[in-house]
Amino acid sequence: MSDRWIEVADRVWVRRLEELDQSLGLVVGDKSCLVIDTGISADAGFAYATAVRELTDLPWQIAYTHDHYDHWFGTAAFGESAVWAVADGAHYIGFGDDQRKKWVAKYRRDGREEDARRIAASRLVPPNCQVNGAVGLNLGGRTVILRQVGLAHSDNDMVVEVPDAGVLFAGDLLEHGAPPTYASAFPYEWPRAVEYLLSWKPPVVVPGHGDPADYWWARGQVRDLDEVARLCQEVARGFITEAEAEAHCPFGADTMRTALERCRELAPPPPEPAAEAPAETPVQAPPPPTVIYDVFDYYVDLRP
């Protein structure tokens, strides 16, 4: 597979990359555009920025779906820009340095010296605009929503909703064609978080890796994520063995082992919900309003 564009809705594209089977995003308005993730290295980012300029010459802003290196090490190629993320700049720089050392060493052990060089040479660009809750970006005639997820695939996941086009960019909360990654995940919270994000039933769901899919595919993966959470809980309570959980994991034994290891690192499983029903169903408060931002001059804030 060579790198290519897929237009999934009006002026909404997915850049499918051969490297890591990754899916990056581009949403274009009348006055600006939003680039969703930037790839694995500055070289990859340069190729992506060049491809974006084939579609639009509008000024861009950038959104990081989370802090794993393959989603933001390419940003230096985009020059000065507003960069949105949930975690702050200090976190990205610290965690990014740790990841760079880890992956450069791994690629060199695997004999992939050129790949190691590309990552080692990539200048890290931390976010300079932080998302707490939900933020709306006015791209000119089109508003996109950047939404903080909470604990799920990581502790700083963010999705991008394009309501007028019916598209959800889910980052690595969902993966198409490969099992989800649990190494830094929160197995119990993950399925509930994605279930909530799908509540508006987006017709198009773009995973962080793999081809774009639809709402019903995403619902199926949520059920599998929920099954992993249930198996982890049953192992923790002694109802089944780890071997039994591995044998029945919808994503395979290796993924189940990683999920179980992650659960041991975290707090014990949440308690079973109380059996008694509440006397009266509480009325949920309406969600806080989404603040809409226009294109603005960026700033850099590296304070923790």
C-alpha positions as CSV (number, residue, x, y, z in Angstrom):
1,M,0.0,0.0,0.0
2,S,1.3,3.4,-0.9
3,D,0.4,6.6,0.9
4,R,-3.0,7.9,-0.4
5,W,-5.9,10.2,0.4
6,I,-9.4,9.0,1.1
7,E,-12.2,11.6,1.1
8,V,-14.7,10.4,3.6
9,A,-17.0,13.4,3.5
10,D,-17.2,16.9,2.0
11,R,-13.7,18.4,2.5
12,V,-12.8,15.8,5.1
13,W,-9.9,13.5,4.2
14,V,-8.0,10.6,5.7
15,R,-4.3,10.2,4.8
16,R,-3.6,6.5,4.8
17,L,0.1,5.8,5.4
18,E,2.0,2.6,4.7
19,E,4.1,3.2,7.8
20,L,2.4,1.6,10.7
21,D,-0.9,1.4,8.7
22,Q,-1.6,4.9,10.1
23,S,-4.6,7.1,9.4
24,L,-4.1,10.9,9.7
25,G,-6.8,13.5,9.2
26,L,-7.5,16.8,7.4
27,V,-10.7,18.9,7.8
28,V,-11.0,22.0,5.6
29,G,-13.3,25.0,6.2
30,D,-13.6,28.2,4.3
31,K,-10.9,30.1,6.1
32,S,-8.6,27.5,7.7
33,C,-8.0,23.8,8.1
34,L,-7.3,21.3,10.9
35,V,-4.5,18.7,10.6
36,I,-5.1,15.7,12.8
37,D,-1.8,14.0,13.9
38,T,1.4,14.4,12.0
39,G,3.2,11.1,11.8
40,I,6.2,9.3,13.1
41,S,9.1,11.6,12.2
42,A,10.0,15.0,10.8
43,D,10.6,13.3,7.4
44,A,7.1,11.7,7.5
45,G,5.7,15.0,8.6
46,F,7.2,16.8,5.6
47,A,5.7,14.3,3.2
48,Y,2.3,14.7,4.9
49,A,2.5,18.6,4.9
50,T,3.3,18.4,1.2
51,A,0.3,16.2,0.6
52,V,-1.9,18.6,2.6
53,R,-0.8,21.5,0.4
54,E,-1.9,19.5,-2.7
55,L,-5.5,19.8,-1.3
56,T,-5.5,23.3,0.3
57,D,-3.4,26.4,0.8
58,L,-5.4,27.6,3.8
59,P,-3.6,28.2,7.1
60,W,-3.6,25.2,9.4
61,Q,-4.0,24.3,13.0
62,I,-2.9,20.9,14.4
63,A,-4.6,18.5,16.8
64,Y,-2.8,15.6,18.7
65,T,-5.1,12.7,19.5
66,H,-2.7,11.6,22.2
67,D,1.0,11.6,23.2
68,H,2.3,8.4,21.5
69,Y,5.3,9.2,19.3
70,D,3.8,8.1,16.0
71,H,1.1,10.7,16.2
72,W,3.1,13.9,16.7
73,F,6.8,13.5,16.0
74,G,6.2,14.9,12.5
75,T,5.0,18.4,13.5
76,A,8.3,20.3,13.0
77,A,7.7,20.1,9.2
78,F,4.5,22.2,9.6
79,G,6.3,25.3,10.9
80,E,4.6,27.7,13.4
81,S,1.1,26.8,14.2
82,A,-1.5,26.4,17.0
83,V,-1.2,22.9,18.3
84,W,-4.0,21.4,20.4
85,A,-3.8,18.6,22.9
86,V,-5.1,17.4,26.2
87,A,-1.8,17.1,28.0
88,D,0.4,20.2,28.3
89,G,3.6,21.0,26.6
90,A,5.9,20.0,29.5
91,H,4.4,16.5,29.5
92,Y,4.8,16.1,25.8
93,I,8.5,17.1,25.9
94,G,9.3,14.9,28.8
95,F,7.4,11.9,27.6
96,G,8.5,12.5,24.0
97,D,12.2,12.4,25.0
98,D,11.6,9.1,26.8
99,Q,9.8,7.6,23.8
100,R,12.5,8.8,21.4
101,K,15.3,7.1,23.3
102,K,13.2,3.9,23.6
103,W,12.3,3.7,19.9
104,V,15.7,4.7,18.6
105,A,17.3,1.9,20.6
106,K,14.7,-0.6,19.4
107,Y,15.1,0.3,15.7
108,R,18.8,0.0,16.1
109,R,18.5,-3.4,17.8
110,D,16.3,-4.5,14.8
111,G,18.9,-3.3,12.3
112,R,16.7,-0.3,11.1
113,E,19.4,2.3,11.4
114,E,17.7,4.7,8.9
115,D,14.5,4.7,10.8
116,A,16.4,5.2,14.1
117,R,18.1,8.2,12.5
118,R,14.9,9.8,11.3
119,I,13.3,9.6,14.8
120,A,16.5,10.8,16.5
121,A,16.7,13.8,14.2
122,S,13.1,14.9,14.6
123,R,12.6,18.1,16.6
124,L,9.7,17.7,19.1
125,V,7.0,20.3,18.9
126,P,4.8,20.3,22.1
127,P,1.2,21.6,22.1
128,N,0.7,25.2,22.8
129,C,-3.1,25.1,23.2
130,Q,-4.6,22.8,25.9
131,V,-8.1,21.2,25.7
132,N,-10.0,20.7,28.9
133,G,-13.5,19.3,28.3
134,A,-14.5,20.3,24.8
135,V,-13.3,23.1,22.5
136,G,-14.9,24.2,19.2
137,L,-12.7,25.5,16.4
138,N,-14.4,27.7,13.8
139,L,-12.6,26.9,10.5
140,G,-14.9,29.2,8.6
141,G,-18.4,27.9,7.8
142,R,-17.6,24.7,9.7
143,T,-17.0,24.0,13.4
144,V,-15.0,21.0,14.6
145,I,-15.1,19.8,18.2
146,L,-12.0,18.7,20.0
147,R,-13.2,16.6,22.9
148,Q,-11.2,15.3,25.9
149,V,-11.9,11.6,26.5
150,G,-10.6,10.8,29.9
151,L,-8.9,7.5,30.8
152,A,-9.0,5.1,27.9
153,H,-6.1,4.1,25.5
154,S,-4.0,6.6,27.4
155,D,-4.6,9.3,30.1
156,N,-4.7,12.1,27.5
157,D,-6.8,10.9,24.5
158,M,-8.7,13.4,22.4
159,V,-11.1,12.9,19.6
160,V,-12.1,15.3,16.8
161,E,-15.8,15.5,15.8
162,V,-16.9,17.0,12.5
163,P,-20.7,17.2,13.2
164,D,-21.8,18.7,9.8
165,A,-20.0,15.9,8.0
166,G,-20.8,13.0,10.4
167,V,-17.2,12.1,11.0
168,L,-15.4,11.1,14.2
169,F,-11.6,10.9,14.3
170,A,-11.0,8.5,17.1
171,G,-7.2,8.3,17.3
172,D,-6.0,5.0,18.8
173,L,-9.2,4.5,20.8
174,L,-10.2,2.3,17.9
175,E,-8.0,0.4,15.5
176,H,-9.1,-1.4,12.3
177,G,-7.1,-4.5,11.2
178,A,-5.0,-4.7,14.3
179,P,-5.7,-5.3,18.0
180,P,-5.8,-2.3,20.4
181,T,-2.8,-1.5,22.4
182,Y,-3.1,-1.8,26.2
183,A,0.5,-1.0,27.3
184,S,-0.5,2.4,28.8
185,A,-4.3,1.9,28.7
186,F,-7.0,1.8,31.3
187,P,-8.8,-1.4,30.5
188,Y,-11.9,-0.9,32.7
189,E,-12.6,2.7,31.7
190,W,-11.8,2.4,28.0
191,P,-15.0,0.8,26.7
192,R,-17.2,3.1,28.6
193,A,-15.4,6.2,27.3
194,V,-15.8,5.1,23.6
195,E,-19.4,4.1,24.2
196,Y,-20.1,7.7,25.3
197,L,-18.2,9.1,22.3
198,L,-20.3,7.1,19.9
199,S,-23.6,8.3,21.4
200,W,-24.2,10.7,18.5
201,K,-23.9,7.7,16.1
202,P,-21.3,9.2,13.6
203,P,-21.7,7.6,10.2
204,V,-18.0,7.6,9.6
205,V,-15.4,6.6,12.2
206,V,-11.7,7.0,11.5
207,P,-9.4,4.9,13.6
208,G,-5.8,5.8,14.4
209,H,-4.6,2.8,12.4
210,G,-6.4,1.0,9.6
211,D,-9.2,2.0,7.1
212,P,-12.1,4.3,8.0
213,A,-15.2,2.4,9.0
214,D,-18.7,3.1,10.2
215,Y,-20.6,3.4,13.4
216,W,-21.6,-0.3,13.5
217,W,-18.0,-1.5,13.2
218,A,-17.1,0.9,16.0
219,R,-19.9,-0.5,18.2
220,G,-18.6,-4.0,17.5
221,Q,-15.1,-3.0,18.7
222,V,-16.6,-1.4,21.8
223,R,-18.2,-4.8,22.7
224,D,-14.8,-6.5,22.3
225,L,-13.2,-3.8,24.5
226,D,-15.9,-4.4,27.1
227,E,-15.3,-8.2,26.9
228,V,-11.6,-7.6,27.7
229,A,-12.6,-5.5,30.7
230,R,-14.9,-8.2,31.9
231,L,-12.3,-10.9,31.5
232,C,-9.8,-8.8,33.4
233,Q,-12.2,-8.3,36.2
234,E,-13.0,-12.0,36.4
235,V,-9.3,-12.9,36.6
236,A,-8.9,-10.3,39.4
237,R,-11.8,-11.8,41.3
238,G,-10.5,-15.3,40.9
239,F,-13.5,-16.5,38.8
240,I,-11.3,-17.6,35.9
241,T,-7.6,-18.2,35.3
242,E,-5.3,-16.0,33.1
243,A,-5.0,-18.9,30.6
244,E,-8.8,-19.0,30.3
245,A,-9.0,-15.3,29.7
246,E,-6.3,-15.5,27.1
247,A,-8.1,-18.3,25.3
248,H,-11.3,-16.3,25.1
249,C,-10.0,-12.8,24.4
250,P,-11.5,-11.3,21.2
251,F,-8.2,-9.7,20.4
252,G,-6.0,-12.7,21.0
253,A,-3.8,-14.1,23.8
254,D,-1.0,-11.5,23.5
255,T,-3.4,-8.6,23.9
256,M,-5.0,-10.2,26.8
257,R,-1.7,-10.7,28.6
258,T,-0.9,-7.0,28.1
259,A,-4.3,-6.0,29.4
260,L,-3.9,-8.2,32.5
261,E,-0.4,-6.8,33.2
262,R,-1.8,-3.3,32.9
263,C,-4.6,-4.0,35.3
264,R,-2.1,-5.3,37.9
265,E,-0.2,-2.0,37.6
266,L,-3.4,0.0,38.3
267,A,-5.9,0.0,41.1
268,P,-8.0,-3.0,41.8
269,P,-11.1,-3.5,39.6
270,P,-14.1,-1.3,40.4
271,P,-16.7,-2.8,42.7
272,E,-19.8,-4.3,41.4
273,P,-22.7,-1.8,41.1
274,A,-25.2,-1.8,44.0
275,A,-28.2,-4.0,43.4
276,E,-30.8,-1.7,44.8
277,A,-32.4,0.8,42.4
278,P,-32.5,4.4,43.3
279,A,-35.8,5.7,44.6
280,E,-35.8,8.4,42.0
281,T,-33.9,8.8,38.8
282,P,-31.7,11.8,39.1
283,V,-31.9,14.4,36.5
284,Q,-28.6,14.9,34.7
285,A,-27.2,18.4,34.4
286,P,-26.7,19.6,30.8
287,P,-23.2,19.4,29.5
288,P,-21.1,22.6,29.7
289,P,-21.2,24.8,26.6
290,T,-18.6,24.3,24.0
291,V,-16.4,27.3,23.5
292,I,-15.8,28.2,19.9
293,Y,-12.5,29.5,18.8
294,D,-11.6,31.2,15.5
295,V,-8.2,31.1,14.0
296,F,-5.7,33.0,16.2
297,D,-2.1,33.7,16.6
298,Y,-0.4,30.8,18.4
299,Y,1.5,30.9,21.6
300,V,3.9,28.6,23.3
301,D,3.2,27.6,26.9
302,L,5.6,25.0,28.4
303,R,4.5,25.5,32.0
304,P,3.6,22.2,33.7
